């Protein structure tokens, strides 16, 4: 096939443009290191449930132990590190030791076995109508605007004076898989204002007078100064901040959850 001199020049020009990446239709491959900029589709995941028990758990039962674990497993996505980061965080949370000083188990089966064996040991030493429970769950609270939030809950009763409960929010940059701190989400010039608003919300929830001492009311903030933590969840126009039992107050005072409007702080830092 013969081409005119003008046609050949035009073809060479187009190929040159493509080689420089200036022609959008020349290639649709993602750049090295991750997908192109722009909104990302929701991540795919599968929920898993594991439940094991031992003993008689009926209303009139002689005692039993239960271990329940629920969690999502994120599907791999080419060019995106985030699913791996999320799965690693979930694994670290789920596979914590069921004993105060015990080794970390390497599987959910080993976790269940560890807790059930501790129950059996207690029954041998102190026979009784004990009902032990270990419940750990992880759910996806948010997958939008470049942030994925995991909501991680635990309920444990192992024969003590009272059960133990906790709630942890873990936030991740959807594009990089990096764990986000509150300082990564709030505009830097609004951090001090947010802390002031959060303290006012804390005092309102806890019925504390402005300026009154936290310590004198039983709260244990370092240096008696209110501080935000990283247990937060940006839900729409609201920032939810949670303080677990024992975190800033004794068990009898329970946890504290704050809900702060983000509108007056310019929302959150865009991630897409």
Buried (B, 14 or more C-beta within 10 A) or exposed (E): EEEEEEEEEEEEEEEEEBEEEEEEEBEEEEEEEBBEEEEBEEBEBEEBEBEBBBBEBEEEEBBBBBBBBBBBBBEEBEEBBBBEBBBEBBBEBBBEEBEEEEEEBEEBEBBBBBBBBBBEEBBEEEEEEBBBBBBBBBEBBBBBBBBBBBBBBBBBBBBEEEEBBBBBBBBBBBBBBBBBEBEBBBEEEBBEEBBEBBBBBBBEEBEBEEEEEBEEBEBEBEEEEBEBBBBBBBBEEEBBBBBBBBBBBEEEBEBBBBEBEBEEBEBBBEBE
